[in-house]
Amino acid sequence: MFSFFKKASSESSNKTPISTPQAPAQASSAPSLGTSPIETQILAVFRKIFGRPELNLHREMTAFDLQGWTSLMHIRLVVAIEQEFKIKFNASEVSSFRNVGNMIDSVQGKLSRSN
C-alpha cells in the first residue's frame, strides 16, 4: 500500500496551501506557500487528473484529504508528473511518498540532479 493511503498524522493541522495566482488558496490559518514553478506545474497536473480546476493543495495533503484519490488515481498522478517533468520514479521512490510535499521535494531533487 502506498504511503499516501495511510492516515495523516497530527502534523496535517499546519496546512500550507499550494495555489496559483489565478486560483487563490482557500482561506487557511497557515501561511500560504510561495508557489515555485514546480509547485505550479504539479498543481496543474493534479487539477487536470482530478478534473477540478479549483483544486488547491497543501504540502501535507494525502489521499485521505482529497475525494477520489484512489490507488489508480495515484498511479495516474505519478505517470502524469513523470511526463510533465520528463523524469522517472522507481517503485521505492513512489512508495516512499508520504504527502504532496514529499512528491514536490522528489521532483525538485531529480531536476536539480539532472542539471
C-alpha positions in Angstrom: 0.0 0.0 0.0 1.3 3.5 -0.9 2.2 5.7 2.0 -0.2 8.3 0.6 -3.0 6.0 1.7 -2.0 5.9 5.4 -3.9 8.2 7.7 -2.2 11.6 8.1 -0.6 12.4 11.4 -1.4 15.5 13.6 1.2 17.4 11.5 -1.5 18.0 8.9 -3.0 20.7 11.1 -0.3 23.1 9.8 -1.5 23.0 6.2 0.2 25.3 3.8 -1.8 25.7 0.6 -0.3 25.5 -2.9 -2.2 27.6 -5.4 -1.6 29.7 -8.4 -2.3 33.5 -8.6 -5.2 32.8 -10.9 -6.9 30.5 -8.3 -6.1 31.6 -4.8 -5.9 29.1 -2.0 -9.0 28.7 0.2 -8.8 30.6 3.5 -6.4 29.0 5.9 -4.8 30.0 9.2 -1.5 28.7 7.9 0.7 31.0 5.8 0.4 30.5 2.0 3.2 28.5 0.4 5.2 30.6 -2.1 4.4 28.9 -5.4 7.5 27.9 -7.3 7.3 26.9 -10.9 7.5 23.2 -9.9 4.6 23.6 -7.4 2.5 25.4 -10.1 3.2 22.6 -12.6 2.3 19.9 -10.1 -0.9 21.7 -9.1 -1.8 21.9 -12.8 -1.3 18.1 -13.1 -3.5 17.5 -10.0 -6.2 19.7 -11.4 -6.1 18.0 -14.8 -6.1 14.4 -13.4 -8.9 15.1 -10.9 -10.8 17.3 -13.4 -11.1 20.1 -10.7 -9.7 23.4 -11.9 -10.5 25.0 -8.5 -8.4 22.4 -6.6 -5.9 23.7 -4.1 -3.2 21.6 -2.4 -1.0 21.8 0.7 2.3 20.1 1.2 0.9 17.8 4.0 -2.1 16.6 1.8 -2.5 12.8 1.5 -5.0 10.7 -0.4 -7.3 10.9 2.7 -7.6 14.6 2.2 -8.9 14.6 -1.4 -12.1 12.8 -2.5 -11.4 10.4 -5.4 -7.7 10.0 -4.7 -7.6 6.2 -5.2 -4.7 4.0 -5.8 -5.5 4.1 -9.6 -5.5 7.9 -9.4 -2.2 7.9 -7.6 -0.6 5.9 -10.4 -2.1 8.3 -13.0 -0.7 11.2 -11.0 2.8 9.7 -10.8 2.8 9.0 -14.6 1.5 12.5 -15.4 4.1 14.1 -13.2 6.8 11.9 -14.8 5.7 13.1 -18.2 5.3 16.7 -17.2 8.9 16.9 -15.9 10.5 14.2 -18.1 11.7 12.2 -15.1 11.1 8.7 -13.9 10.4 7.5 -10.4 11.3 4.0 -9.3 9.0 1.8 -7.2 10.8 2.6 -3.9 10.5 6.4 -4.5 6.8 6.2 -5.3 6.2 4.0 -2.2 8.1 6.5 0.0 5.9 9.5 -0.8 4.0 10.3 2.4 2.3 13.5 1.1 2.3 16.1 -1.7 5.3 17.8 -0.2 7.4 14.6 -0.5 6.3 14.4 -4.1 7.3 18.0 -4.8 10.7 17.5 -3.0 11.4 14.4 -5.0 10.7 16.2 -8.3 12.9 19.1 -7.2 15.7 16.7 -6.3 15.5 14.9 -9.6 15.5 18.1 -11.6 18.5 19.5 -9.6 20.5 16.3 -10.2 19.8 16.4 -13.9 21.3 19.9 -14.3 
